[in-house]
Amino acid sequence: MDWSTWLAFFAASWAISLSPGAGAVAAMSSGLAHGFRRGYWTTAGLILGIWTQVLLVGVGLGALVATSTTLFSLIKWAGVAYLIYLGVQQWRAPVVALQAQAEGVSGSTEARRRDLVLRGWMVNTINPKGTVFLLAVVPQFLHLDQALTPQYLTIAATLGFTDLVVMGGYTALAAKVLGALKDLRLIRLMNRVFGGLFVAAGLLLASIKRS
């Protein structure tokens, strides 16, 4: 991939990362519930999910997902179910002081980090919309007369960098709200807002049809 092509993709990747979706909701939800330092682990999972999608596209499985009605539907409805599950969990989250959640419980930090990474990975991986989107965008920046593996690695690294920054920003923004949440009624409201956003993301995914 030459310099001019990469710059064009770099610009496009910012638009991809900044576009609102389930990833942004997951990042903000983690920042709100756990603070920036711990909530940022969800971003690591989101990036792993993007890399999984790029891998699927790179090895040709993305095209199979896009063209197979059965496989597309299976992945889509799994994603819908997972997002709605996250929404219900967020809606029903205990109304407790969120600062205490951010500080964590001794001995459980690593397990919680793994859970946050897995959650982020699931949000971005079980989403055929992302696969179809990458199938439409990525080929425009590939030079088919050159080795494809280095180009896909460059694309994955670029998308990972922009998500690292953008999702980190979403996480930090929500974590800033964390310190202001003292009123239990406000905490309940925020839980339900993010729960509703997860459900809305799931319903939006349900409306996606295979092109």
N, C-alpha and C positions, 0 to 999 in steps of 0.2 A: 504494500500500500504506500503510494507516494505521499509527499507532504501535503499537497493541495487536497487530495482525496481525504486524508485523515482530518484536516482542518474542517472540511465540510461535515464529516461524520461527527466530529467533536461538537460542532454547533448543534447538529441534530440530536445528539445524545442528551444535551441539556434540556431540549424541548421534551424528549422522552421522559427524563427523570422528573421534570417539573410538572408534567401533566398529572392532575389529581387522579387518584385511584386507590385500590385496596392497600398498596404499599405505603402510600402517604398516611392513610388512616392507621395502619399498623404501627408506623414509626411514631406518630403523634400519641397514639394510645399508650405505647410503651414509655414514652417520655413523661406523660401525665401520671402514669401509675408507678413508675420506678425511678424517675429522675433521669438526668442525662447520662451519667456514667454507666448505669446498668441498662437503661432503656436502649442505649446505642447498640447493644448486642443484637437487637432485632434487625438493625440495619445490616449487620454482618450476614444474617440469615437471608435478608432480601437480596443482597449481592450474590450470595451463593445460588439463590433461586434464578437470578438473571443469567449467571454463568451456566446453570443447568439448561436453561432455555436456549442459550447460544450453542451449547453442545448438541442439543437435540436438532437444531437447525443445521449445524455444521456436519453432522453425520448422516443427515437425510431423514431422520425420524420426524422432524418438524413437518416435512411435506406429507408424510404418512398421516400424521395427526390432522392436518388441514384437509386432506382428501378423503379420509375414512370417516363416514358418517357415524359409525358405531364408536370408534375410538375417540373421536372428537366429543361426542355426547357423553361418554363415560367420564372423560377428564373434566368436561365442563360441569357436569352435575356434581362430581366430587368436589370441585372448587366452590360451587354454589353452596353445597352442604357445609363445607368447612367455614366459609365466610359467615354464614348464618349462625353456625355454632359459636364462632367467636363473638358475634353480636349478642347472642343470648347470654353467653358467659359475662360479657362486659356489662350488659344491662342488669344482670343479677349480682354483680360484684358487691362484696360487703362495703357498707358505707362506714369506712374507718379513716383515720387520719392518714393521708397519703404520704406524709413525710416519714411516717414509721415504715411504710412499705418501701420507700426509697432507700432507707438505711439498711434494710435487709435483716435477715435472721441469721445468727452465727451458725456456721456449719452447712448452710443451704445455698450459699452464693453460687457455687459451681453448677449445681443442679438447675438453679434458676437461669443462669446464663445459657446452659444447654437448651432449656425450654424456650427461651427467647429467640435463640438462633434457629431452632427447629420451627418455631412459629413463623418467623420471617421467611424461611426457606419454603415452607408449605404455601404461604400466601402467594409467592411469585412463581412457584413451580406448577401448582395445580391450577393453571390458568391458560387455557388454549388460546385465549385472546392475545396473550403475550407472544405465543408461538407464531400465530398467524401474522401479527404485527411485525415481528422480526423477519418473517419470511418475505414480507412486502418491502421492508426497509433495507435490510442487510445486503441483498444482491446488488443494489444500486451502487454500493461502494466497493464491490469486489472486482479485482482484475483477474479474470478467469485464465489469462495467459501466464499468471504467476502462481507460485505455491500458495494454496489456500490456507493451510494450517497457521502460518505466521499472521495472515490477515485476520483470521478468526480470533487468534489470541490478542491481537491489537484491538479488535472490536470489543472483546470481552473485558479487557483491561480499561478501555475508555468508558464503557458503560458502568463498570465497577467504580471508577473514580468519580464520575458525575453523581452516581447514587450515594457514594460515600459522603459527598458534600451536601447534596440536596436533602437526603433522608436524615443526615445529621442535623441539618437546619430545622427540619420539621420536628425532630426529637427535642432539640434545644428549645424551640419555641414553646412546645407543650410543657417542657420541664420548667420553664419560667413561670408558667401558670401555676405549677405545683405549689410554690411558696405562698401563693395568694389564697389557696384553698383551705380555709379554716372552717367555714360554715358547712356542716354535714349535708344540708339541703343542696348546696351548690355542688358538693362532691357527688351526690346522687344524680343531680342533673347532668353533670359532665359524663358520668358513667353511662347514662342513658343516651346522651348525644352520640358518644362514640359507638355504643351498641347499635344505635339506629343507623349510623354510617356504615358499619360492617354489613348489616342486613341489606342496606341500600346497594352496597357494592355487590353483594351476592345476587340481588334481584337484577341488577344491571348486567351481570355476567350471564344470568339465565336468559336474558333477551338477545344475547349474541347468537347469530346464526352463522353456520359454515358457509363461506362464500364460494 
